[in-house]
Amino acid sequence: MRKNRRVVMGFKDFKIEVNKKNILHNYEYLKRLRNKEIIAVVKANAYGHGIKNIVSLLSEHGCKYFAVARECEAEKILELKLKNVNILILETIEDLNFLKQNKNVEMVINSFKDLLFLLESDISTEQLHLKLDFGFGRNGVVESDFSKLKKLILEKNLKFKGICTHVFAADYEDMLIVEKKFNNILSELDKERFDIIHMQNSAGVISIEGAGCTHIRCGTILFGLQEIGYYDPNIKRAFKLIGKILDIKDLNDLKYIGYEKKEKITLTENKKIAKIRLGYGDGFSKRGEGIMSIINNKKFEIVHISMDSSFILVDESVKEGDFIEIFYDLEDSIKYLKVPHYEFLSCINERIKREII
Ligand SMILES: *Cc1c(COP(=O)(O)O)cnc(C)c1O
């Protein structure tokens, strides 16, 4: 055999297929919906869709702003060496030299104390977005510090790259209150101090207009992962977690399924055990035991999950090499796992390839 020839046994690994057309559709749709530019939030490996693929795809189609939560996520985008792309880090980072060394990296100011420290440390306000918190208590300058903040900004005539707030998944009425309060402060401070103004995450984009803002700042909805209660029928899902059946064994010949004694597993009329190459080592949590998979348009239960493989109770119709899809029914999966889709999806780690198709 020649040395460098690739020898392939046939594809059996799992992968996440990302539908390019649907992502681009959501991107264009959201831009038009609120008539604003998009800051694409690509934290947590673009909610599991693969940060590098997604950033490359969206930047090719005109997206200039990406937001992440961590410095290491910004580094991944920087590795792509894209021109005309700004990266906004939503959380406060530790190493401020990172901002000094990368002029296209920007950061959100998450408290009044942070602002003082950033100014003292000579970080250019051209790389900073001031964040105001209207009572979510997560991040941002709190309302009790607003008068100090106003005084400082006016005294020093500070200009920033951006200003923002967050509406999270508040009630519609609460969102309107935030929108109003935010606009009041904007006029007090003078809008001209800020190049870009943003407020809405996905729920906010669906619910309110975002008066006064230049950008929307959304993640889940861009990937078609809709929050229950904020559903927009025009948004399209983009991911598919698929693989192939590795092998099939007869239940009668087995004492154990994975590491589990056969007796511990509630069996049905299905008498075959199919093995797949996906386990909790790939970020597919053991909590998924009992969840349904789809093989040839039929639902089959995943009965055991180990580190590298999982086992499904199947019938005679299922053959080695058949395609299997996990999390096909998102609503069912959310109900069963009792966590949102963006949580279990972003847990799938880098052992699973992401493929844009
Ligand atoms: C994660 C995050 C977003 C995106 O939220 P989605 O609900 O996924 O759109 C927006 N803004 C901030 C500050 C965030 O942390």
Ligand as a Chemical Component Dictionary entry (heavy atoms), coordinates in Angstrom:
data_LIG
# 
_chem_comp.id                   LIG 
_chem_comp.type                 NON-POLYMER 
_chem_comp.pdbx_formal_charge   0 
_chem_comp.three_letter_code    LIG 
# 
loop_
_chem_comp_atom.comp_id 
_chem_comp_atom.atom_id 
_chem_comp_atom.alt_atom_id 
_chem_comp_atom.type_symbol 
_chem_comp_atom.charge 
_chem_comp_atom.model_Cartn_x 
_chem_comp_atom.model_Cartn_y 
_chem_comp_atom.model_Cartn_z 
_chem_comp_atom.pdbx_ordinal 
LIG C1 C1 C 0 -25.804 35.889 24.417 1  
LIG C2 C2 C 0 -26.073 37.294 24.313 2  
LIG C3 C3 C 0 -26.825 37.789 23.242 3  
LIG C4 C4 C 0 -27.494 36.908 22.224 4  
LIG O1 O1 O 0 -28.650 36.389 22.805 5  
LIG P1 P1 P 0 -29.711 35.545 21.942 6  
LIG O2 O2 O 0 -30.872 35.437 22.838 7  
LIG O3 O3 O 0 -29.046 34.256 21.632 8  
LIG O4 O4 O 0 -29.978 36.322 20.730 9  
LIG C5 C5 C 0 -26.988 39.151 23.141 10 
LIG N1 N1 N 0 -26.447 39.988 24.060 11 
LIG C6 C6 C 0 -25.732 39.547 25.107 12 
LIG C7 C7 C 0 -25.174 40.520 26.071 13 
LIG C8 C8 C 0 -25.535 38.191 25.287 14 
LIG O5 O5 O 0 -24.838 37.760 26.330 15 
# 
loop_
_chem_comp_bond.comp_id 
_chem_comp_bond.atom_id_1 
_chem_comp_bond.atom_id_2 
_chem_comp_bond.value_order 
_chem_comp_bond.pdbx_ordinal 
LIG C1 C2 SING 1  
LIG C2 C3 SING 2  
LIG C2 C8 DOUB 3  
LIG C3 C4 SING 4  
LIG C3 C5 DOUB 5  
LIG C4 O1 SING 6  
LIG O1 P1 SING 7  
LIG P1 O2 DOUB 8  
LIG P1 O3 SING 9  
LIG P1 O4 SING 10 
LIG C5 N1 SING 11 
LIG N1 C6 DOUB 12 
LIG C6 C7 SING 13 
LIG C6 C8 SING 14 
LIG C8 O5 SING 15 
# 
